[in-house]
Amino acid sequence: MINYGGVINLQLNNLPSGNYKTRLLNSFGQVVLIKIITHAVGNAIEKIALSKQIAKGIYNLEIINPDNGRTKISVVYQ
């Protein structure tokens, strides 16, 4: 995942189909963005656009998959 110009490119590889919920959390644990991704079987790159109101800094992107498993990824927004 790379953040260029306010866009997070989330690469989904070999994941089962279904709805994936993404939450972007600031350093205080506050949710600043939520996006639901509907993923088909296979590989895809999902673009998550960040609002101009989101401050530069380090965030955690939490991905909740259809079976409620969670993955957290650190994102640096410059």
PyMOL Python script that loads the backbone (N, CA, C, O; Angstrom):
from pymol import cmd

cmd.read_pdbstr("""\
ATOM      1  N   MET A   1       0.845  -1.170   0.000  1.00  0.00           N
ATOM      2  CA  MET A   1       0.000   0.000   0.000  1.00  0.00           C
ATOM      3  C   MET A   1       0.888   1.230   0.000  1.00  0.00           C
ATOM      4  O   MET A   1       1.835   1.319   0.781  1.00  0.00           O
ATOM      5  N   ILE A   2       0.587   2.167  -0.865  1.00  0.00           N
ATOM      6  CA  ILE A   2       1.350   3.404  -0.967  1.00  0.00           C
ATOM      7  C   ILE A   2       0.374   4.565  -0.960  1.00  0.00           C
ATOM      8  O   ILE A   2      -0.693   4.490  -1.568  1.00  0.00           O
ATOM      9  N   ASN A   3       0.733   5.625  -0.283  1.00  0.00           N
ATOM     10  CA  ASN A   3      -0.127   6.791  -0.188  1.00  0.00           C
ATOM     11  C   ASN A   3       0.480   7.916  -1.014  1.00  0.00           C
ATOM     12  O   ASN A   3       1.489   8.498  -0.616  1.00  0.00           O
ATOM     13  N   TYR A   4      -0.116   8.228  -2.148  1.00  0.00           N
ATOM     14  CA  TYR A   4       0.340   9.318  -3.007  1.00  0.00           C
ATOM     15  C   TYR A   4      -0.789  10.318  -3.180  1.00  0.00           C
ATOM     16  O   TYR A   4      -1.892   9.943  -3.580  1.00  0.00           O
ATOM     17  N   GLY A   5      -0.535  11.558  -2.891  1.00  0.00           N
ATOM     18  CA  GLY A   5      -1.508  12.604  -3.161  1.00  0.00           C
ATOM     19  C   GLY A   5      -2.858  12.410  -2.510  1.00  0.00           C
ATOM     20  O   GLY A   5      -3.881  12.768  -3.094  1.00  0.00           O
ATOM     21  N   GLY A   6      -2.883  11.857  -1.323  1.00  0.00           N
ATOM     22  CA  GLY A   6      -4.146  11.691  -0.617  1.00  0.00           C
ATOM     23  C   GLY A   6      -4.949  10.478  -1.022  1.00  0.00           C
ATOM     24  O   GLY A   6      -6.154  10.423  -0.777  1.00  0.00           O
ATOM     25  N   VAL A   7      -4.295   9.490  -1.646  1.00  0.00           N
ATOM     26  CA  VAL A   7      -4.982   8.260  -2.039  1.00  0.00           C
ATOM     27  C   VAL A   7      -4.220   7.068  -1.488  1.00  0.00           C
ATOM     28  O   VAL A   7      -3.007   6.959  -1.671  1.00  0.00           O
ATOM     29  N   ILE A   8      -4.931   6.175  -0.814  1.00  0.00           N
ATOM     30  CA  ILE A   8      -4.346   4.919  -0.351  1.00  0.00           C
ATOM     31  C   ILE A   8      -4.693   3.868  -1.398  1.00  0.00           C
ATOM     32  O   ILE A   8      -5.862   3.673  -1.729  1.00  0.00           O
ATOM     33  N   ASN A   9      -3.671   3.192  -1.918  1.00  0.00           N
ATOM     34  CA  ASN A   9      -3.882   2.091  -2.857  1.00  0.00           C
ATOM     35  C   ASN A   9      -3.785   0.788  -2.073  1.00  0.00           C
ATOM     36  O   ASN A   9      -2.691   0.353  -1.714  1.00  0.00           O
ATOM     37  N   LEU A  10      -4.918   0.176  -1.811  1.00  0.00           N
ATOM     38  CA  LEU A  10      -4.984  -1.056  -1.027  1.00  0.00           C
ATOM     39  C   LEU A  10      -5.022  -2.232  -1.984  1.00  0.00           C
ATOM     40  O   LEU A  10      -5.966  -2.376  -2.761  1.00  0.00           O
ATOM     41  N   GLN A  11      -3.997  -3.074  -1.931  1.00  0.00           N
ATOM     42  CA  GLN A  11      -3.909  -4.218  -2.838  1.00  0.00           C
ATOM     43  C   GLN A  11      -4.541  -5.423  -2.163  1.00  0.00           C
ATOM     44  O   GLN A  11      -4.146  -5.804  -1.062  1.00  0.00           O
ATOM     45  N   LEU A  12      -5.527  -6.022  -2.827  1.00  0.00           N
ATOM     46  CA  LEU A  12      -6.227  -7.202  -2.319  1.00  0.00           C
ATOM     47  C   LEU A  12      -5.807  -8.387  -3.174  1.00  0.00           C
ATOM     48  O   LEU A  12      -6.141  -8.458  -4.356  1.00  0.00           O
ATOM     49  N   ASN A  13      -5.079  -9.311  -2.577  1.00  0.00           N
ATOM     50  CA  ASN A  13      -4.560 -10.464  -3.313  1.00  0.00           C
ATOM     51  C   ASN A  13      -5.160 -11.760  -2.793  1.00  0.00           C
ATOM     52  O   ASN A  13      -5.093 -12.052  -1.599  1.00  0.00           O
ATOM     53  N   ASN A  14      -5.741 -12.527  -3.690  1.00  0.00           N
ATOM     54  CA  ASN A  14      -6.256 -13.866  -3.382  1.00  0.00           C
ATOM     55  C   ASN A  14      -7.149 -13.894  -2.153  1.00  0.00           C
ATOM     56  O   ASN A  14      -7.038 -14.788  -1.314  1.00  0.00           O
ATOM     57  N   LEU A  15      -8.030 -12.918  -2.052  1.00  0.00           N
ATOM     58  CA  LEU A  15      -8.967 -12.864  -0.930  1.00  0.00           C
ATOM     59  C   LEU A  15     -10.329 -13.366  -1.382  1.00  0.00           C
ATOM     60  O   LEU A  15     -10.697 -13.207  -2.546  1.00  0.00           O
ATOM     61  N   PRO A  16     -11.076 -13.968  -0.469  1.00  0.00           N
ATOM     62  CA  PRO A  16     -12.424 -14.409  -0.839  1.00  0.00           C
ATOM     63  C   PRO A  16     -13.328 -13.219  -1.149  1.00  0.00           C
ATOM     64  O   PRO A  16     -13.091 -12.104  -0.683  1.00  0.00           O
ATOM     65  N   SER A  17     -14.346 -13.468  -1.926  1.00  0.00           N
ATOM     66  CA  SER A  17     -15.283 -12.396  -2.260  1.00  0.00           C
ATOM     67  C   SER A  17     -16.091 -12.014  -1.025  1.00  0.00           C
ATOM     68  O   SER A  17     -16.261 -12.805  -0.097  1.00  0.00           O
ATOM     69  N   GLY A  18     -16.583 -10.783  -1.042  1.00  0.00           N
ATOM     70  CA  GLY A  18     -17.406 -10.307   0.062  1.00  0.00           C
ATOM     71  C   GLY A  18     -17.177  -8.842   0.328  1.00  0.00           C
ATOM     72  O   GLY A  18     -16.438  -8.168  -0.390  1.00  0.00           O
ATOM     73  N   ASN A  19     -17.825  -8.357   1.375  1.00  0.00           N
ATOM     74  CA  ASN A  19     -17.688  -6.959   1.769  1.00  0.00           C
ATOM     75  C   ASN A  19     -16.605  -6.826   2.836  1.00  0.00           C
ATOM     76  O   ASN A  19     -16.609  -7.529   3.846  1.00  0.00           O
ATOM     77  N   TYR A  20     -15.683  -5.909   2.580  1.00  0.00           N
ATOM     78  CA  TYR A  20     -14.599  -5.610   3.498  1.00  0.00           C
ATOM     79  C   TYR A  20     -14.799  -4.186   4.003  1.00  0.00           C
ATOM     80  O   TYR A  20     -14.971  -3.254   3.217  1.00  0.00           O
ATOM     81  N   LYS A  21     -14.775  -4.032   5.313  1.00  0.00           N
ATOM     82  CA  LYS A  21     -14.939  -2.704   5.904  1.00  0.00           C
ATOM     83  C   LYS A  21     -13.548  -2.167   6.243  1.00  0.00           C
ATOM     84  O   LYS A  21     -12.755  -2.846   6.894  1.00  0.00           O
ATOM     85  N   THR A  22     -13.263  -0.954   5.801  1.00  0.00           N
ATOM     86  CA  THR A  22     -11.992  -0.327   6.151  1.00  0.00           C
ATOM     87  C   THR A  22     -12.278   0.870   7.047  1.00  0.00           C
ATOM     88  O   THR A  22     -13.234   1.617   6.839  1.00  0.00           O
ATOM     89  N   ARG A  23     -11.423   1.028   8.048  1.00  0.00           N
ATOM     90  CA  ARG A  23     -11.521   2.170   8.963  1.00  0.00           C
ATOM     91  C   ARG A  23     -10.139   2.770   9.104  1.00  0.00           C
ATOM     92  O   ARG A  23      -9.172   2.058   9.375  1.00  0.00           O
ATOM     93  N   LEU A  24     -10.042   4.062   8.924  1.00  0.00           N
ATOM     94  CA  LEU A  24      -8.784   4.771   9.124  1.00  0.00           C
ATOM     95  C   LEU A  24      -8.837   5.438  10.491  1.00  0.00           C
ATOM     96  O   LEU A  24      -9.725   6.245  10.765  1.00  0.00           O
ATOM     97  N   LEU A  25      -7.870   5.092  11.354  1.00  0.00           N
ATOM     98  CA  LEU A  25      -7.861   5.599  12.723  1.00  0.00           C
ATOM     99  C   LEU A  25      -6.640   6.488  12.945  1.00  0.00           C
ATOM    100  O   LEU A  25      -5.535   6.167  12.507  1.00  0.00           O
ATOM    101  N   ASN A  26      -6.857   7.612  13.632  1.00  0.00           N
ATOM    102  CA  ASN A  26      -5.746   8.507  13.944  1.00  0.00           C
ATOM    103  C   ASN A  26      -4.984   7.972  15.159  1.00  0.00           C
ATOM    104  O   ASN A  26      -5.311   6.906  15.680  1.00  0.00           O
ATOM    105  N   SER A  27      -3.972   8.713  15.605  1.00  0.00           N
ATOM    106  CA  SER A  27      -3.124   8.254  16.708  1.00  0.00           C
ATOM    107  C   SER A  27      -3.869   8.180  18.043  1.00  0.00           C
ATOM    108  O   SER A  27      -3.377   7.560  18.986  1.00  0.00           O
ATOM    109  N   PHE A  28      -5.041   8.799  18.136  1.00  0.00           N
ATOM    110  CA  PHE A  28      -5.865   8.740  19.347  1.00  0.00           C
ATOM    111  C   PHE A  28      -6.878   7.604  19.289  1.00  0.00           C
ATOM    112  O   PHE A  28      -7.653   7.414  20.226  1.00  0.00           O
ATOM    113  N   GLY A  29      -6.876   6.841  18.182  1.00  0.00           N
ATOM    114  CA  GLY A  29      -7.827   5.746  18.015  1.00  0.00           C
ATOM    115  C   GLY A  29      -9.176   6.192  17.491  1.00  0.00           C
ATOM    116  O   GLY A  29     -10.119   5.402  17.456  1.00  0.00           O
ATOM    117  N   GLN A  30      -9.281   7.454  17.081  1.00  0.00           N
ATOM    118  CA  GLN A  30     -10.543   7.966  16.548  1.00  0.00           C
ATOM    119  C   GLN A  30     -10.667   7.589  15.072  1.00  0.00           C
ATOM    120  O   GLN A  30      -9.699   7.666  14.315  1.00  0.00           O
ATOM    121  N   VAL A  31     -11.855   7.187  14.685  1.00  0.00           N
ATOM    122  CA  VAL A  31     -12.118   6.835  13.291  1.00  0.00           C
ATOM    123  C   VAL A  31     -12.288   8.118  12.490  1.00  0.00           C
ATOM    124  O   VAL A  31     -13.139   8.947  12.811  1.00  0.00           O
ATOM    125  N   VAL A  32     -11.472   8.283  11.440  1.00  0.00           N
ATOM    126  CA  VAL A  32     -11.554   9.484  10.608  1.00  0.00           C
ATOM    127  C   VAL A  32     -12.131   9.179   9.227  1.00  0.00           C
ATOM    128  O   VAL A  32     -12.485  10.098   8.488  1.00  0.00           O
ATOM    129  N   LEU A  33     -12.228   7.895   8.874  1.00  0.00           N
ATOM    130  CA  LEU A  33     -12.776   7.520   7.571  1.00  0.00           C
ATOM    131  C   LEU A  33     -13.236   6.073   7.630  1.00  0.00           C
ATOM    132  O   LEU A  33     -12.568   5.223   8.220  1.00  0.00           O
ATOM    133  N   ILE A  34     -14.371   5.798   7.022  1.00  0.00           N
ATOM    134  CA  ILE A  34     -14.881   4.430   6.884  1.00  0.00           C
ATOM    135  C   ILE A  34     -15.235   4.219   5.423  1.00  0.00           C
ATOM    136  O   ILE A  34     -15.837   5.088   4.791  1.00  0.00           O
ATOM    137  N   LYS A  35     -14.861   3.062   4.887  1.00  0.00           N
ATOM    138  CA  LYS A  35     -15.227   2.723   3.514  1.00  0.00           C
ATOM    139  C   LYS A  35     -15.505   1.231   3.443  1.00  0.00           C
ATOM    140  O   LYS A  35     -14.758   0.420   3.989  1.00  0.00           O
ATOM    141  N   ILE A  36     -16.597   0.880   2.758  1.00  0.00           N
ATOM    142  CA  ILE A  36     -16.933  -0.515   2.523  1.00  0.00           C
ATOM    143  C   ILE A  36     -16.472  -0.869   1.116  1.00  0.00           C
ATOM    144  O   ILE A  36     -16.786  -0.166   0.155  1.00  0.00           O
ATOM    145  N   ILE A  37     -15.729  -1.956   1.002  1.00  0.00           N
ATOM    146  CA  ILE A  37     -15.230  -2.426  -0.285  1.00  0.00           C
ATOM    147  C   ILE A  37     -15.940  -3.735  -0.617  1.00  0.00           C
ATOM    148  O   ILE A  37     -15.930  -4.671   0.183  1.00  0.00           O
ATOM    149  N   THR A  38     -16.552  -3.800  -1.788  1.00  0.00           N
ATOM    150  CA  THR A  38     -17.132  -5.049  -2.270  1.00  0.00           C
ATOM    151  C   THR A  38     -16.112  -5.682  -3.199  1.00  0.00           C
ATOM    152  O   THR A  38     -15.832  -5.159  -4.278  1.00  0.00           O
ATOM    153  N   HIS A  39     -15.558  -6.813  -2.774  1.00  0.00           N
ATOM    154  CA  HIS A  39     -14.464  -7.459  -3.498  1.00  0.00           C
ATOM    155  C   HIS A  39     -14.952  -8.739  -4.162  1.00  0.00           C
ATOM    156  O   HIS A  39     -15.614  -9.567  -3.535  1.00  0.00           O
ATOM    157  N   ALA A  40     -14.619  -8.886  -5.427  1.00  0.00           N
ATOM    158  CA  ALA A  40     -14.876 -10.139  -6.142  1.00  0.00           C
ATOM    159  C   ALA A  40     -13.658 -11.039  -5.950  1.00  0.00           C
ATOM    160  O   ALA A  40     -12.608 -10.575  -5.508  1.00  0.00           O
ATOM    161  N   VAL A  41     -13.792 -12.306  -6.276  1.00  0.00           N
ATOM    162  CA  VAL A  41     -12.682 -13.253  -6.139  1.00  0.00           C
ATOM    163  C   VAL A  41     -11.509 -12.806  -7.001  1.00  0.00           C
ATOM    164  O   VAL A  41     -11.702 -12.303  -8.108  1.00  0.00           O
ATOM    165  N   GLY A  42     -10.296 -12.988  -6.493  1.00  0.00           N
ATOM    166  CA  GLY A  42      -9.105 -12.660  -7.264  1.00  0.00           C
ATOM    167  C   GLY A  42      -8.343 -11.499  -6.670  1.00  0.00           C
ATOM    168  O   GLY A  42      -8.403 -11.233  -5.470  1.00  0.00           O
ATOM    169  N   ASN A  43      -7.617 -10.809  -7.547  1.00  0.00           N
ATOM    170  CA  ASN A  43      -6.776  -9.694  -7.133  1.00  0.00           C
ATOM    171  C   ASN A  43      -7.391  -8.378  -7.568  1.00  0.00           C
ATOM    172  O   ASN A  43      -8.045  -8.303  -8.609  1.00  0.00           O
ATOM    173  N   ALA A  44      -7.180  -7.338  -6.768  1.00  0.00           N
ATOM    174  CA  ALA A  44      -7.683  -6.003  -7.107  1.00  0.00           C
ATOM    175  C   ALA A  44      -6.899  -4.963  -6.324  1.00  0.00           C
ATOM    176  O   ALA A  44      -6.301  -5.259  -5.289  1.00  0.00           O
ATOM    177  N   ILE A  45      -6.915  -3.755  -6.832  1.00  0.00           N
ATOM    178  CA  ILE A  45      -6.378  -2.605  -6.099  1.00  0.00           C
ATOM    179  C   ILE A  45      -7.541  -1.666  -5.855  1.00  0.00           C
ATOM    180  O   ILE A  45      -8.199  -1.209  -6.790  1.00  0.00           O
ATOM    181  N   GLU A  46      -7.783  -1.387  -4.599  1.00  0.00           N
ATOM    182  CA  GLU A  46      -8.874  -0.493  -4.207  1.00  0.00           C
ATOM    183  C   GLU A  46      -8.279   0.842  -3.817  1.00  0.00           C
ATOM    184  O   GLU A  46      -7.350   0.896  -3.010  1.00  0.00           O
ATOM    185  N   LYS A  47      -8.800   1.916  -4.377  1.00  0.00           N
ATOM    186  CA  LYS A  47      -8.319   3.265  -4.067  1.00  0.00           C
ATOM    187  C   LYS A  47      -9.216   3.871  -2.986  1.00  0.00           C
ATOM    188  O   LYS A  47     -10.441   3.890  -3.105  1.00  0.00           O
ATOM    189  N   ILE A  48      -8.575   4.359  -1.941  1.00  0.00           N
ATOM    190  CA  ILE A  48      -9.286   5.007  -0.843  1.00  0.00           C
ATOM    191  C   ILE A  48      -8.812   6.458  -0.814  1.00  0.00           C
ATOM    192  O   ILE A  48      -7.680   6.744  -0.423  1.00  0.00           O
ATOM    193  N   ALA A  49      -9.684   7.362  -1.230  1.00  0.00           N
ATOM    194  CA  ALA A  49      -9.341   8.792  -1.279  1.00  0.00           C
ATOM    195  C   ALA A  49      -9.500   9.401   0.104  1.00  0.00           C
ATOM    196  O   ALA A  49     -10.500   9.173   0.785  1.00  0.00           O
ATOM    197  N   LEU A  50      -8.501  10.179   0.511  1.00  0.00           N
ATOM    198  CA  LEU A  50      -8.548  10.853   1.802  1.00  0.00           C
ATOM    199  C   LEU A  50      -9.052  12.274   1.622  1.00  0.00           C
ATOM    200  O   LEU A  50      -8.694  12.957   0.663  1.00  0.00           O
ATOM    201  N   SER A  51      -9.875  12.704   2.540  1.00  0.00           N
ATOM    202  CA  SER A  51     -10.416  14.052   2.530  1.00  0.00           C
ATOM    203  C   SER A  51      -9.304  15.057   2.790  1.00  0.00           C
ATOM    204  O   SER A  51      -8.320  14.742   3.459  1.00  0.00           O
ATOM    205  N   LYS A  52      -9.460  16.262   2.263  1.00  0.00           N
ATOM    206  CA  LYS A  52      -8.473  17.318   2.505  1.00  0.00           C
ATOM    207  C   LYS A  52      -8.474  17.756   3.964  1.00  0.00           C
ATOM    208  O   LYS A  52      -7.521  18.397   4.407  1.00  0.00           O
ATOM    209  N   GLN A  53      -9.522  17.425   4.728  1.00  0.00           N
ATOM    210  CA  GLN A  53      -9.578  17.783   6.141  1.00  0.00           C
ATOM    211  C   GLN A  53      -8.743  16.851   7.013  1.00  0.00           C
ATOM    212  O   GLN A  53      -8.505  17.154   8.182  1.00  0.00           O
ATOM    213  N   ILE A  54      -8.293  15.724   6.464  1.00  0.00           N
ATOM    214  CA  ILE A  54      -7.476  14.796   7.240  1.00  0.00           C
ATOM    215  C   ILE A  54      -6.057  15.351   7.325  1.00  0.00           C
ATOM    216  O   ILE A  54      -5.432  15.641   6.305  1.00  0.00           O
ATOM    217  N   ALA A  55      -5.560  15.494   8.538  1.00  0.00           N
ATOM    218  CA  ALA A  55      -4.224  16.068   8.770  1.00  0.00           C
ATOM    219  C   ALA A  55      -3.136  15.073   8.378  1.00  0.00           C
ATOM    220  O   ALA A  55      -3.343  13.860   8.406  1.00  0.00           O
ATOM    221  N   LYS A  56      -1.997  15.601   8.019  1.00  0.00           N
ATOM    222  CA  LYS A  56      -0.832  14.763   7.733  1.00  0.00           C
ATOM    223  C   LYS A  56      -0.425  14.059   9.024  1.00  0.00           C
ATOM    224  O   LYS A  56      -0.544  14.626  10.110  1.00  0.00           O
ATOM    225  N   GLY A  57       0.055  12.820   8.901  1.00  0.00           N
ATOM    226  CA  GLY A  57       0.484  12.079  10.083  1.00  0.00           C
ATOM    227  C   GLY A  57       0.472  10.594   9.853  1.00  0.00           C
ATOM    228  O   GLY A  57       0.367  10.124   8.720  1.00  0.00           O
ATOM    229  N   ILE A  58       0.582   9.852  10.945  1.00  0.00           N
ATOM    230  CA  ILE A  58       0.600   8.397  10.908  1.00  0.00           C
ATOM    231  C   ILE A  58      -0.766   7.882  11.357  1.00  0.00           C
ATOM    232  O   ILE A  58      -1.301   8.303  12.383  1.00  0.00           O
ATOM    233  N   TYR A  59      -1.311   6.970  10.570  1.00  0.00           N
ATOM    234  CA  TYR A  59      -2.639   6.415  10.825  1.00  0.00           C
ATOM    235  C   TYR A  59      -2.560   4.897  10.802  1.00  0.00           C
ATOM    236  O   TYR A  59      -1.591   4.321  10.308  1.00  0.00           O
ATOM    237  N   ASN A  60      -3.585   4.258  11.338  1.00  0.00           N
ATOM    238  CA  ASN A  60      -3.760   2.811  11.212  1.00  0.00           C
ATOM    239  C   ASN A  60      -4.956   2.563  10.321  1.00  0.00           C
ATOM    240  O   ASN A  60      -6.037   3.105  10.553  1.00  0.00           O
ATOM    241  N   LEU A  61      -4.765   1.745   9.302  1.00  0.00           N
ATOM    242  CA  LEU A  61      -5.869   1.318   8.455  1.00  0.00           C
ATOM    243  C   LEU A  61      -6.270  -0.061   8.925  1.00  0.00           C
ATOM    244  O   LEU A  61      -5.482  -1.005   8.855  1.00  0.00           O
ATOM    245  N   GLU A  62      -7.497  -0.178   9.404  1.00  0.00           N
ATOM    246  CA  GLU A  62      -8.022  -1.454   9.877  1.00  0.00           C
ATOM    247  C   GLU A  62      -8.930  -2.026   8.803  1.00  0.00           C
ATOM    248  O   GLU A  62      -9.837  -1.351   8.316  1.00  0.00           O
ATOM    249  N   ILE A  63      -8.677  -3.277   8.438  1.00  0.00           N
ATOM    250  CA  ILE A  63      -9.483  -3.960   7.424  1.00  0.00           C
ATOM    251  C   ILE A  63     -10.209  -5.102   8.113  1.00  0.00           C
ATOM    252  O   ILE A  63      -9.589  -5.987   8.702  1.00  0.00           O
ATOM    253  N   ILE A  64     -11.530  -5.069   8.031  1.00  0.00           N
ATOM    254  CA  ILE A  64     -12.363  -6.110   8.645  1.00  0.00           C
ATOM    255  C   ILE A  64     -12.946  -6.935   7.502  1.00  0.00           C
ATOM    256  O   ILE A  64     -13.745  -6.441   6.706  1.00  0.00           O
ATOM    257  N   ASN A  65     -12.532  -8.208   7.434  1.00  0.00           N
ATOM    258  CA  ASN A  65     -12.998  -9.047   6.327  1.00  0.00           C
ATOM    259  C   ASN A  65     -14.355  -9.673   6.624  1.00  0.00           C
ATOM    260  O   ASN A  65     -14.860  -9.552   7.740  1.00  0.00           O
ATOM    261  N   PRO A  66     -14.952 -10.342   5.634  1.00  0.00           N
ATOM    262  CA  PRO A  66     -16.319 -10.851   5.802  1.00  0.00           C
ATOM    263  C   PRO A  66     -16.518 -11.772   7.005  1.00  0.00           C
ATOM    264  O   PRO A  66     -17.622 -11.840   7.544  1.00  0.00           O
ATOM    265  N   ASP A  67     -15.466 -12.485   7.441  1.00  0.00           N
ATOM    266  CA  ASP A  67     -15.628 -13.366   8.605  1.00  0.00           C
ATOM    267  C   ASP A  67     -15.238 -12.665   9.912  1.00  0.00           C
ATOM    268  O   ASP A  67     -15.037 -13.317  10.937  1.00  0.00           O
ATOM    269  N   ASN A  68     -15.133 -11.324   9.864  1.00  0.00           N
ATOM    270  CA  ASN A  68     -14.817 -10.455  11.005  1.00  0.00           C
ATOM    271  C   ASN A  68     -13.364 -10.534  11.477  1.00  0.00           C
ATOM    272  O   ASN A  68     -13.035 -10.005  12.539  1.00  0.00           O
ATOM    273  N   GLY A  69     -12.493 -11.181  10.708  1.00  0.00           N
ATOM    274  CA  GLY A  69     -11.062 -11.126  10.997  1.00  0.00           C
ATOM    275  C   GLY A  69     -10.572  -9.708  10.723  1.00  0.00           C
ATOM    276  O   GLY A  69     -11.122  -9.009   9.872  1.00  0.00           O
ATOM    277  N   ARG A  70      -9.545  -9.291  11.441  1.00  0.00           N
ATOM    278  CA  ARG A  70      -9.059  -7.915  11.315  1.00  0.00           C
ATOM    279  C   ARG A  70      -7.565  -7.892  11.000  1.00  0.00           C
ATOM    280  O   ARG A  70      -6.782  -8.707  11.490  1.00  0.00           O
ATOM    281  N   THR A  71      -7.208  -6.923  10.160  1.00  0.00           N
ATOM    282  CA  THR A  71      -5.814  -6.656   9.825  1.00  0.00           C
ATOM    283  C   THR A  71      -5.591  -5.165   9.990  1.00  0.00           C
ATOM    284  O   THR A  71      -6.425  -4.360   9.575  1.00  0.00           O
ATOM    285  N   LYS A  72      -4.456  -4.786  10.601  1.00  0.00           N
ATOM    286  CA  LYS A  72      -4.127  -3.368  10.742  1.00  0.00           C
ATOM    287  C   LYS A  72      -2.829  -3.083   9.995  1.00  0.00           C
ATOM    288  O   LYS A  72      -1.864  -3.843  10.069  1.00  0.00           O
ATOM    289  N   ILE A  73      -2.835  -1.968   9.277  1.00  0.00           N
ATOM    290  CA  ILE A  73      -1.677  -1.549   8.494  1.00  0.00           C
ATOM    291  C   ILE A  73      -1.403  -0.085   8.834  1.00  0.00           C
ATOM    292  O   ILE A  73      -2.322   0.733   8.867  1.00  0.00           O
ATOM    293  N   SER A  74      -0.134   0.240   9.086  1.00  0.00           N
ATOM    294  CA  SER A  74       0.235   1.634   9.333  1.00  0.00           C
ATOM    295  C   SER A  74       0.318   2.383   8.013  1.00  0.00           C
ATOM    296  O   SER A  74       0.834   1.868   7.022  1.00  0.00           O
ATOM    297  N   VAL A  75      -0.200   3.614   8.014  1.00  0.00           N
ATOM    298  CA  VAL A  75      -0.205   4.460   6.829  1.00  0.00           C
ATOM    299  C   VAL A  75       0.401   5.809   7.213  1.00  0.00           C
ATOM    300  O   VAL A  75       0.002   6.414   8.208  1.00  0.00           O
ATOM    301  N   VAL A  76       1.355   6.271   6.429  1.00  0.00           N
ATOM    302  CA  VAL A  76       1.937   7.587   6.654  1.00  0.00           C
ATOM    303  C   VAL A  76       1.360   8.514   5.590  1.00  0.00           C
ATOM    304  O   VAL A  76       1.526   8.279   4.393  1.00  0.00           O
ATOM    305  N   TYR A  77       0.686   9.562   6.032  1.00  0.00           N
ATOM    306  CA  TYR A  77       0.084  10.542   5.137  1.00  0.00           C
ATOM    307  C   TYR A  77       0.954  11.786   5.165  1.00  0.00           C
ATOM    308  O   TYR A  77       1.037  12.475   6.182  1.00  0.00           O
ATOM    309  N   GLN A  78       1.610  12.072   4.023  1.00  0.00           N
ATOM    310  CA  GLN A  78       2.546  13.198   3.970  1.00  0.00           C
ATOM    311  C   GLN A  78       2.034  14.306   3.094  1.00  0.00           C
ATOM    312  O   GLN A  78       2.701  15.330   2.940  1.00  0.00           O
TER     313      GLN A  78
END
""", "prot")
cmd.dss("prot")
cmd.show_as("cartoon", "prot")
cmd.util.cbc("prot")
cmd.orient("prot")
